[in-house]
């Protein structure tokens, strides 16, 4: 097998792995949002605020540590969690209306 053919095969394997990981991410994100929706309903039922800045700060610090351990750019991880948290808060605010 020549180098180009071998590279094409490796590329196909890498892409298949990426596709599986994308599926894991989507299903994990869906499960996370199911749980945060339950939290939002509980907060709405008990008139609790939709956001918890102290928890969010703890989560950011925890995520920073996890990112470093996983050799992931902490800024990327923080951007990702910031987006998720903003969506969760938006959902919680909608539930309280």
C-alpha positions as CSV (number, residue, x, y, z in Angstrom):
1,X,0.0,0.0,0.0
2,X,1.5,3.4,-1.0
3,X,1.7,6.3,1.4
4,X,-1.3,8.2,0.0
5,X,-3.6,5.2,0.2
6,X,-2.4,4.5,3.8
7,X,-3.0,8.2,4.7
8,X,-6.5,7.9,3.2
9,X,-7.3,4.9,5.3
10,X,-6.0,6.5,8.4
11,X,-8.0,9.6,7.6
12,X,-11.1,7.5,7.3
13,X,-10.5,5.9,10.6
14,X,-9.9,9.2,12.3
15,X,-13.1,10.6,10.9
16,X,-15.1,7.5,12.0
17,X,-13.8,8.1,15.5
18,X,-14.7,11.8,15.3
19,X,-18.2,10.8,14.2
20,X,-18.6,8.5,17.2
21,X,-17.4,11.2,19.5
22,X,-19.8,13.7,18.0
23,X,-22.6,11.3,18.8
24,X,-21.4,10.9,22.4
25,X,-21.3,14.7,22.7
26,X,-24.8,15.1,21.4
27,X,-26.3,12.4,23.6
28,X,-24.4,13.7,26.6
29,X,-25.5,17.2,26.0
30,X,-29.1,16.0,25.6
31,X,-28.9,14.2,28.9
32,X,-27.4,17.2,30.6
33,X,-30.2,19.4,29.4
34,X,-32.8,16.9,30.6
35,X,-31.3,17.2,34.1
36,X,-31.1,21.0,34.0
37,X,-34.7,21.2,32.8
38,X,-35.6,19.2,35.9
39,X,-33.6,21.6,38.0
40,X,-35.4,24.5,36.3
41,X,-38.8,23.1,37.0
42,X,-37.8,22.6,40.7
43,X,-36.5,26.1,40.9
44,X,-39.7,27.5,39.3
45,X,-41.9,25.5,41.7
46,X,-40.1,26.8,44.7
47,X,-39.5,30.4,43.4
48,X,-35.8,30.0,43.4
49,X,-33.6,32.2,41.2
50,X,-32.9,30.9,37.7
51,X,-29.1,31.4,38.1
52,X,-26.7,30.5,40.9
53,X,-23.5,32.6,40.4
54,X,-21.7,30.8,43.3
55,X,-22.3,27.4,41.7
56,X,-21.4,28.8,38.3
57,X,-18.1,30.1,39.6
58,X,-17.3,26.7,41.3
59,X,-18.2,24.9,38.0
60,X,-15.8,27.2,36.1
61,X,-13.0,26.5,38.5
62,X,-13.7,22.8,38.4
63,X,-13.9,22.8,34.6
64,X,-10.6,24.7,34.4
65,X,-9.0,21.9,36.5
66,X,-10.6,19.2,34.4
67,X,-9.4,20.8,31.2
68,X,-5.9,21.0,32.4
69,X,-5.9,17.4,33.5
70,X,-7.4,16.4,30.1
71,X,-4.8,18.6,28.2
72,X,-7.6,20.7,26.7
73,X,-7.4,24.4,26.3
74,X,-9.0,25.8,29.4
75,X,-10.3,28.8,27.4
76,X,-12.1,26.5,25.0
77,X,-13.6,24.6,27.9
78,X,-14.8,27.8,29.6
79,X,-16.4,29.1,26.4
80,X,-18.2,25.8,26.0
81,X,-19.5,25.8,29.6
82,X,-20.4,29.5,29.4
83,X,-22.6,28.8,26.4
84,X,-24.2,25.9,28.2
85,X,-24.8,27.8,31.4
86,X,-26.4,30.7,29.4
87,X,-28.7,28.3,27.7
88,X,-29.6,26.7,31.0
89,X,-30.4,30.0,32.6
90,X,-32.5,31.0,29.6
91,X,-34.5,27.8,29.9
92,X,-34.9,28.4,33.6
93,X,-36.1,31.9,33.1
94,X,-38.7,30.7,30.6
95,X,-39.9,28.1,33.1
96,X,-40.5,30.8,35.7
97,X,-42.8,32.9,33.4
